[in-house]
Amino acid sequence: MSLVVLAIFALLLGARVVWRRGDRQRAVLMAIAALVIAGNVAIWAVPI
């Protein structure tokens, strides 16, 4: 699960870089992907 959290940070950092370069659509999609993955991590972390 820690690898997935690192992937979230990588996606958000990459989205920031892409946003600054002007590719807004790709940056937004990367941020949405990070949010979806973060949601999955939140579901995995909840004890049953």
PDB file of N, CA, C, O and CB in Angstrom:
ATOM      1  N   MET A   1       0.822  -1.189   0.000  1.00  0.00           N
ATOM      2  CA  MET A   1       0.000   0.000   0.000  1.00  0.00           C
ATOM      3  C   MET A   1       0.871   1.261   0.000  1.00  0.00           C
ATOM      4  O   MET A   1       0.475   2.289  -0.548  1.00  0.00           O
ATOM      5  CB  MET A   1      -0.938  -0.006   1.207  1.00  0.00           C
ATOM      6  N   SER A   2       2.043   1.183   0.606  1.00  0.00           N
ATOM      7  CA  SER A   2       2.908   2.364   0.617  1.00  0.00           C
ATOM      8  C   SER A   2       3.370   2.732  -0.795  1.00  0.00           C
ATOM      9  O   SER A   2       3.583   3.906  -1.097  1.00  0.00           O
ATOM     10  CB  SER A   2       4.125   2.122   1.520  1.00  0.00           C
ATOM     11  N   LEU A   3       3.522   1.739  -1.645  1.00  0.00           N
ATOM     12  CA  LEU A   3       3.895   2.011  -3.030  1.00  0.00           C
ATOM     13  C   LEU A   3       2.787   2.787  -3.741  1.00  0.00           C
ATOM     14  O   LEU A   3       3.061   3.664  -4.560  1.00  0.00           O
ATOM     15  CB  LEU A   3       4.193   0.696  -3.778  1.00  0.00           C
ATOM     16  N   VAL A   4       1.558   2.465  -3.429  1.00  0.00           N
ATOM     17  CA  VAL A   4       0.425   3.166  -4.038  1.00  0.00           C
ATOM     18  C   VAL A   4       0.379   4.616  -3.562  1.00  0.00           C
ATOM     19  O   VAL A   4       0.076   5.517  -4.343  1.00  0.00           O
ATOM     20  CB  VAL A   4      -0.903   2.450  -3.702  1.00  0.00           C
ATOM     21  N   VAL A   5       0.680   4.841  -2.285  1.00  0.00           N
ATOM     22  CA  VAL A   5       0.715   6.212  -1.764  1.00  0.00           C
ATOM     23  C   VAL A   5       1.820   7.007  -2.456  1.00  0.00           C
ATOM     24  O   VAL A   5       1.634   8.181  -2.775  1.00  0.00           O
ATOM     25  CB  VAL A   5       0.931   6.212  -0.228  1.00  0.00           C
ATOM     26  N   LEU A   6       2.958   6.376  -2.686  1.00  0.00           N
ATOM     27  CA  LEU A   6       4.023   7.051  -3.428  1.00  0.00           C
ATOM     28  C   LEU A   6       3.583   7.380  -4.852  1.00  0.00           C
ATOM     29  O   LEU A   6       3.946   8.423  -5.396  1.00  0.00           O
ATOM     30  CB  LEU A   6       5.285   6.183  -3.456  1.00  0.00           C
ATOM     31  N   ALA A   7       2.806   6.491  -5.445  1.00  0.00           N
ATOM     32  CA  ALA A   7       2.288   6.745  -6.790  1.00  0.00           C
ATOM     33  C   ALA A   7       1.350   7.952  -6.790  1.00  0.00           C
ATOM     34  O   ALA A   7       1.332   8.730  -7.743  1.00  0.00           O
ATOM     35  CB  ALA A   7       1.555   5.502  -7.329  1.00  0.00           C
ATOM     36  N   ILE A   8       0.572   8.103  -5.716  1.00  0.00           N
ATOM     37  CA  ILE A   8      -0.316   9.274  -5.605  1.00  0.00           C
ATOM     38  C   ILE A   8       0.511  10.548  -5.596  1.00  0.00           C
ATOM     39  O   ILE A   8       0.207  11.497  -6.319  1.00  0.00           O
ATOM     40  CB  ILE A   8      -1.191   9.192  -4.324  1.00  0.00           C
ATOM     41  N   PHE A   9       1.559  10.571  -4.774  1.00  0.00           N
ATOM     42  CA  PHE A   9       2.408  11.766  -4.722  1.00  0.00           C
ATOM     43  C   PHE A   9       3.086  12.021  -6.071  1.00  0.00           C
ATOM     44  O   PHE A   9       3.213  13.169  -6.496  1.00  0.00           O
ATOM     45  CB  PHE A   9       3.470  11.619  -3.617  1.00  0.00           C
ATOM     46  N   ALA A  10       3.517  10.961  -6.735  1.00  0.00           N
ATOM     47  CA  ALA A  10       4.156  11.125  -8.044  1.00  0.00           C
ATOM     48  C   ALA A  10       3.172  11.692  -9.064  1.00  0.00           C
ATOM     49  O   ALA A  10       3.531  12.556  -9.863  1.00  0.00           O
ATOM     50  CB  ALA A  10       4.716   9.781  -8.541  1.00  0.00           C
ATOM     51  N   LEU A  11       1.943  11.209  -9.037  1.00  0.00           N
ATOM     52  CA  LEU A  11       0.939  11.730  -9.963  1.00  0.00           C
ATOM     53  C   LEU A  11       0.644  13.204  -9.696  1.00  0.00           C
ATOM     54  O   LEU A  11       0.524  13.995 -10.632  1.00  0.00           O
ATOM     55  CB  LEU A  11      -0.349  10.913  -9.860  1.00  0.00           C
ATOM     56  N   LEU A  12       0.528  13.573  -8.427  1.00  0.00           N
ATOM     57  CA  LEU A  12       0.247  14.973  -8.108  1.00  0.00           C
ATOM     58  C   LEU A  12       1.412  15.880  -8.479  1.00  0.00           C
ATOM     59  O   LEU A  12       1.211  16.980  -8.992  1.00  0.00           O
ATOM     60  CB  LEU A  12      -0.072  15.122  -6.626  1.00  0.00           C
ATOM     61  N   LEU A  13       2.636  15.414  -8.218  1.00  0.00           N
ATOM     62  CA  LEU A  13       3.806  16.205  -8.598  1.00  0.00           C
ATOM     63  C   LEU A  13       3.889  16.326 -10.119  1.00  0.00           C
ATOM     64  O   LEU A  13       4.156  17.407 -10.644  1.00  0.00           O
ATOM     65  CB  LEU A  13       5.101  15.569  -8.036  1.00  0.00           C
ATOM     66  N   GLY A  14       3.662  15.233 -10.816  1.00  0.00           N
ATOM     67  CA  GLY A  14       3.675  15.268 -12.274  1.00  0.00           C
ATOM     68  C   GLY A  14       2.591  16.164 -12.835  1.00  0.00           C
ATOM     69  O   GLY A  14       2.807  16.862 -13.825  1.00  0.00           O
ATOM     70  N   ALA A  15       1.417  16.147 -12.203  1.00  0.00           N
ATOM     71  CA  ALA A  15       0.326  17.016 -12.658  1.00  0.00           C
ATOM     72  C   ALA A  15       0.700  18.478 -12.501  1.00  0.00           C
ATOM     73  O   ALA A  15       0.372  19.309 -13.348  1.00  0.00           O
ATOM     74  CB  ALA A  15      -0.963  16.719 -11.882  1.00  0.00           C
ATOM     75  N   ARG A  16       1.391  18.787 -11.409  1.00  0.00           N
ATOM     76  CA  ARG A  16       1.828  20.176 -11.196  1.00  0.00           C
ATOM     77  C   ARG A  16       2.813  20.615 -12.279  1.00  0.00           C
ATOM     78  O   ARG A  16       2.720  21.725 -12.803  1.00  0.00           O
ATOM     79  CB  ARG A  16       2.475  20.331  -9.804  1.00  0.00           C
ATOM     80  N   VAL A  17       3.750  19.736 -12.606  1.00  0.00           N
ATOM     81  CA  VAL A  17       4.741  20.057 -13.635  1.00  0.00           C
ATOM     82  C   VAL A  17       4.068  20.227 -14.996  1.00  0.00           C
ATOM     83  O   VAL A  17       4.358  21.169 -15.733  1.00  0.00           O
ATOM     84  CB  VAL A  17       5.821  18.959 -13.707  1.00  0.00           C
ATOM     85  N   VAL A  18       3.171  19.307 -15.314  1.00  0.00           N
ATOM     86  CA  VAL A  18       2.475  19.369 -16.606  1.00  0.00           C
ATOM     87  C   VAL A  18       1.600  20.623 -16.677  1.00  0.00           C
ATOM     88  O   VAL A  18       1.488  21.247 -17.732  1.00  0.00           O
ATOM     89  CB  VAL A  18       1.612  18.097 -16.824  1.00  0.00           C
ATOM     90  N   TRP A  19       0.983  20.986 -15.555  1.00  0.00           N
ATOM     91  CA  TRP A  19       0.141  22.204 -15.515  1.00  0.00           C
ATOM     92  C   TRP A  19       0.981  23.430 -15.857  1.00  0.00           C
ATOM     93  O   TRP A  19       0.559  24.284 -16.637  1.00  0.00           O
ATOM     94  CB  TRP A  19      -0.520  22.381 -14.108  1.00  0.00           C
ATOM     95  N   ARG A  20       2.174  23.510 -15.268  1.00  0.00           N
ATOM     96  CA  ARG A  20       3.042  24.664 -15.525  1.00  0.00           C
ATOM     97  C   ARG A  20       3.508  24.718 -16.977  1.00  0.00           C
ATOM     98  O   ARG A  20       3.765  25.798 -17.510  1.00  0.00           O
ATOM     99  CB  ARG A  20       4.251  24.625 -14.600  1.00  0.00           C
ATOM    100  N   ARG A  21       3.614  23.564 -17.609  1.00  0.00           N
ATOM    101  CA  ARG A  21       4.038  23.540 -19.016  1.00  0.00           C
ATOM    102  C   ARG A  21       2.894  23.872 -19.964  1.00  0.00           C
ATOM    103  O   ARG A  21       3.116  24.077 -21.158  1.00  0.00           O
ATOM    104  CB  ARG A  21       4.610  22.174 -19.369  1.00  0.00           C
ATOM    105  N   GLY A  22       1.665  23.928 -19.437  1.00  0.00           N
ATOM    106  CA  GLY A  22       0.551  24.378 -20.258  1.00  0.00           C
ATOM    107  C   GLY A  22      -0.416  23.308 -20.703  1.00  0.00           C
ATOM    108  O   GLY A  22      -1.421  23.628 -21.338  1.00  0.00           O
ATOM    109  N   ASP A  23      -0.157  22.048 -20.399  1.00  0.00           N
ATOM    110  CA  ASP A  23      -1.065  20.970 -20.813  1.00  0.00           C
ATOM    111  C   ASP A  23      -2.078  20.741 -19.697  1.00  0.00           C
ATOM    112  O   ASP A  23      -1.949  19.806 -18.906  1.00  0.00           O
ATOM    113  CB  ASP A  23      -0.277  19.647 -21.137  1.00  0.00           C
ATOM    114  N   ARG A  24      -3.087  21.606 -19.646  1.00  0.00           N
ATOM    115  CA  ARG A  24      -4.046  21.613 -18.542  1.00  0.00           C
ATOM    116  C   ARG A  24      -4.883  20.331 -18.496  1.00  0.00           C
ATOM    117  O   ARG A  24      -5.147  19.805 -17.415  1.00  0.00           O
ATOM    118  CB  ARG A  24      -4.964  22.823 -18.659  1.00  0.00           C
ATOM    119  N   GLN A  25      -5.295  19.832 -19.642  1.00  0.00           N
ATOM    120  CA  GLN A  25      -6.161  18.653 -19.668  1.00  0.00           C
ATOM    121  C   GLN A  25      -5.447  17.441 -19.064  1.00  0.00           C
ATOM    122  O   GLN A  25      -6.028  16.721 -18.251  1.00  0.00           O
ATOM    123  CB  GLN A  25      -6.604  18.343 -21.112  1.00  0.00           C
ATOM    124  N   ARG A  26      -4.217  17.218 -19.448  1.00  0.00           N
ATOM    125  CA  ARG A  26      -3.464  16.082 -18.919  1.00  0.00           C
ATOM    126  C   ARG A  26      -3.227  16.237 -17.413  1.00  0.00           C
ATOM    127  O   ARG A  26      -3.276  15.257 -16.669  1.00  0.00           O
ATOM    128  CB  ARG A  26      -2.120  15.940 -19.659  1.00  0.00           C
ATOM    129  N   ALA A  27      -2.971  17.467 -16.970  1.00  0.00           N
ATOM    130  CA  ALA A  27      -2.747  17.712 -15.547  1.00  0.00           C
ATOM    131  C   ALA A  27      -4.006  17.405 -14.736  1.00  0.00           C
ATOM    132  O   ALA A  27      -3.929  16.791 -13.672  1.00  0.00           O
ATOM    133  CB  ALA A  27      -2.308  19.167 -15.318  1.00  0.00           C
ATOM    134  N   VAL A  28      -5.147  17.827 -15.233  1.00  0.00           N
ATOM    135  CA  VAL A  28      -6.407  17.555 -14.530  1.00  0.00           C
ATOM    136  C   VAL A  28      -6.672  16.053 -14.491  1.00  0.00           C
ATOM    137  O   VAL A  28      -7.105  15.530 -13.465  1.00  0.00           O
ATOM    138  CB  VAL A  28      -7.588  18.292 -15.211  1.00  0.00           C
ATOM    139  N   LEU A  29      -6.422  15.366 -15.579  1.00  0.00           N
ATOM    140  CA  LEU A  29      -6.639  13.920 -15.598  1.00  0.00           C
ATOM    141  C   LEU A  29      -5.703  13.195 -14.633  1.00  0.00           C
ATOM    142  O   LEU A  29      -6.102  12.223 -13.992  1.00  0.00           O
ATOM    143  CB  LEU A  29      -6.448  13.379 -17.011  1.00  0.00           C
ATOM    144  N   MET A  30      -4.464  13.665 -14.529  1.00  0.00           N
ATOM    145  CA  MET A  30      -3.531  13.067 -13.577  1.00  0.00           C
ATOM    146  C   MET A  30      -3.990  13.309 -12.146  1.00  0.00           C
ATOM    147  O   MET A  30      -3.881  12.415 -11.307  1.00  0.00           O
ATOM    148  CB  MET A  30      -2.119  13.630 -13.782  1.00  0.00           C
ATOM    149  N   ALA A  31      -4.498  14.492 -11.856  1.00  0.00           N
ATOM    150  CA  ALA A  31      -4.996  14.792 -10.515  1.00  0.00           C
ATOM    151  C   ALA A  31      -6.230  13.954 -10.186  1.00  0.00           C
ATOM    152  O   ALA A  31      -6.377  13.485  -9.057  1.00  0.00           O
ATOM    153  CB  ALA A  31      -5.324  16.286 -10.390  1.00  0.00           C
ATOM    154  N   ILE A  32      -7.103  13.764 -11.149  1.00  0.00           N
ATOM    155  CA  ILE A  32      -8.282  12.917 -10.930  1.00  0.00           C
ATOM    156  C   ILE A  32      -7.863  11.478 -10.683  1.00  0.00           C
ATOM    157  O   ILE A  32      -8.428  10.810  -9.817  1.00  0.00           O
ATOM    158  CB  ILE A  32      -9.239  12.991 -12.136  1.00  0.00           C
ATOM    159  N   ALA A  33      -6.884  10.994 -11.429  1.00  0.00           N
ATOM    160  CA  ALA A  33      -6.385   9.633 -11.212  1.00  0.00           C
ATOM    161  C   ALA A  33      -5.815   9.495  -9.806  1.00  0.00           C
ATOM    162  O   ALA A  33      -6.027   8.476  -9.149  1.00  0.00           O
ATOM    163  CB  ALA A  33      -5.311   9.272 -12.262  1.00  0.00           C
ATOM    164  N   ALA A  34      -5.097  10.507  -9.341  1.00  0.00           N
ATOM    165  CA  ALA A  34      -4.547  10.473  -7.982  1.00  0.00           C
ATOM    166  C   ALA A  34      -5.666  10.429  -6.950  1.00  0.00           C
ATOM    167  O   ALA A  34      -5.559   9.714  -5.954  1.00  0.00           O
ATOM    168  CB  ALA A  34      -3.643  11.693  -7.732  1.00  0.00           C
ATOM    169  N   LEU A  35      -6.733  11.181  -7.173  1.00  0.00           N
ATOM    170  CA  LEU A  35      -7.860  11.170  -6.245  1.00  0.00           C
ATOM    171  C   LEU A  35      -8.564   9.821  -6.219  1.00  0.00           C
ATOM    172  O   LEU A  35      -8.965   9.356  -5.153  1.00  0.00           O
ATOM    173  CB  LEU A  35      -8.850  12.257  -6.613  1.00  0.00           C
ATOM    174  N   VAL A  36      -8.717   9.193  -7.361  1.00  0.00           N
ATOM    175  CA  VAL A  36      -9.341   7.876  -7.426  1.00  0.00           C
ATOM    176  C   VAL A  36      -8.493   6.855  -6.679  1.00  0.00           C
ATOM    177  O   VAL A  36      -9.020   6.042  -5.920  1.00  0.00           O
ATOM    178  CB  VAL A  36      -9.543   7.439  -8.889  1.00  0.00           C
ATOM    179  N   ILE A  37      -7.188   6.896  -6.891  1.00  0.00           N
ATOM    180  CA  ILE A  37      -6.295   5.973  -6.196  1.00  0.00           C
ATOM    181  C   ILE A  37      -6.321   6.244  -4.697  1.00  0.00           C
ATOM    182  O   ILE A  37      -6.292   5.305  -3.902  1.00  0.00           O
ATOM    183  CB  ILE A  37      -4.858   6.091  -6.739  1.00  0.00           C
ATOM    184  N   ALA A  38      -6.375   7.516  -4.297  1.00  0.00           N
ATOM    185  CA  ALA A  38      -6.453   7.854  -2.876  1.00  0.00           C
ATOM    186  C   ALA A  38      -7.747   7.313  -2.268  1.00  0.00           C
ATOM    187  O   ALA A  38      -7.753   6.865  -1.121  1.00  0.00           O
ATOM    188  CB  ALA A  38      -6.366   9.381  -2.678  1.00  0.00           C
ATOM    189  N   GLY A  39      -8.813   7.352  -3.011  1.00  0.00           N
ATOM    190  CA  GLY A  39     -10.068   6.758  -2.549  1.00  0.00           C
ATOM    191  C   GLY A  39      -9.937   5.269  -2.341  1.00  0.00           C
ATOM    192  O   GLY A  39     -10.452   4.726  -1.363  1.00  0.00           O
ATOM    193  N   ASN A  40      -9.256   4.606  -3.247  1.00  0.00           N
ATOM    194  CA  ASN A  40      -9.026   3.163  -3.101  1.00  0.00           C
ATOM    195  C   ASN A  40      -8.187   2.872  -1.862  1.00  0.00           C
ATOM    196  O   ASN A  40      -8.469   1.919  -1.136  1.00  0.00           O
ATOM    197  CB  ASN A  40      -8.333   2.596  -4.353  1.00  0.00           C
ATOM    198  N   VAL A  41      -7.174   3.669  -1.618  1.00  0.00           N
ATOM    199  CA  VAL A  41      -6.346   3.479  -0.426  1.00  0.00           C
ATOM    200  C   VAL A  41      -7.182   3.687   0.829  1.00  0.00           C
ATOM    201  O   VAL A  41      -7.028   2.947   1.801  1.00  0.00           O
ATOM    202  CB  VAL A  41      -5.140   4.446  -0.436  1.00  0.00           C
ATOM    203  N   ALA A  42      -8.056   4.672   0.824  1.00  0.00           N
ATOM    204  CA  ALA A  42      -8.912   4.923   1.982  1.00  0.00           C
ATOM    205  C   ALA A  42      -9.829   3.723   2.242  1.00  0.00           C
ATOM    206  O   ALA A  42     -10.057   3.349   3.393  1.00  0.00           O
ATOM    207  CB  ALA A  42      -9.749   6.203   1.767  1.00  0.00           C
ATOM    208  N   ILE A  43     -10.350   3.129   1.176  1.00  0.00           N
ATOM    209  CA  ILE A  43     -11.202   1.945   1.338  1.00  0.00           C
ATOM    210  C   ILE A  43     -10.394   0.774   1.880  1.00  0.00           C
ATOM    211  O   ILE A  43     -10.863   0.050   2.758  1.00  0.00           O
ATOM    212  CB  ILE A  43     -11.859   1.560  -0.001  1.00  0.00           C
ATOM    213  N   TRP A  44      -9.176   0.582   1.360  1.00  0.00           N
ATOM    214  CA  TRP A  44      -8.333  -0.515   1.838  1.00  0.00           C
ATOM    215  C   TRP A  44      -7.947  -0.336   3.298  1.00  0.00           C
ATOM    216  O   TRP A  44      -7.785  -1.320   4.020  1.00  0.00           O
ATOM    217  CB  TRP A  44      -7.080  -0.626   0.985  1.00  0.00           C
ATOM    218  N   ALA A  45      -7.798   0.902   3.739  1.00  0.00           N
ATOM    219  CA  ALA A  45      -7.319   1.173   5.093  1.00  0.00           C
ATOM    220  C   ALA A  45      -8.396   1.014   6.153  1.00  0.00           C
ATOM    221  O   ALA A  45      -8.085   0.871   7.335  1.00  0.00           O
ATOM    222  CB  ALA A  45      -6.758   2.559   5.164  1.00  0.00           C
ATOM    223  N   VAL A  46      -9.660   1.036   5.744  1.00  0.00           N
ATOM    224  CA  VAL A  46     -10.746   0.913   6.712  1.00  0.00           C
ATOM    225  C   VAL A  46     -10.831  -0.542   7.176  1.00  0.00           C
ATOM    226  O   VAL A  46     -10.963  -1.450   6.355  1.00  0.00           O
ATOM    227  CB  VAL A  46     -12.105   1.383   6.097  1.00  0.00           C
ATOM    228  N   PRO A  47     -10.754  -0.762   8.489  1.00  0.00           N
ATOM    229  CA  PRO A  47     -10.878  -2.146   8.972  1.00  0.00           C
ATOM    230  C   PRO A  47     -12.311  -2.657   8.842  1.00  0.00           C
ATOM    231  O   PRO A  47     -13.275  -1.901   8.960  1.00  0.00           O
ATOM    232  CB  PRO A  47     -10.423  -2.243  10.436  1.00  0.00           C
ATOM    233  N   ILE A  48     -12.416  -3.917   8.605  1.00  0.00           N
ATOM    234  CA  ILE A  48     -13.747  -4.533   8.420  1.00  0.00           C
ATOM    235  C   ILE A  48     -14.284  -5.002   9.763  1.00  0.00           C
ATOM    236  O   ILE A  48     -15.386  -5.547   9.830  1.00  0.00           O
ATOM    237  CB  ILE A  48     -13.679  -5.728   7.419  1.00  0.00           C
TER     238      ILE A  48
END
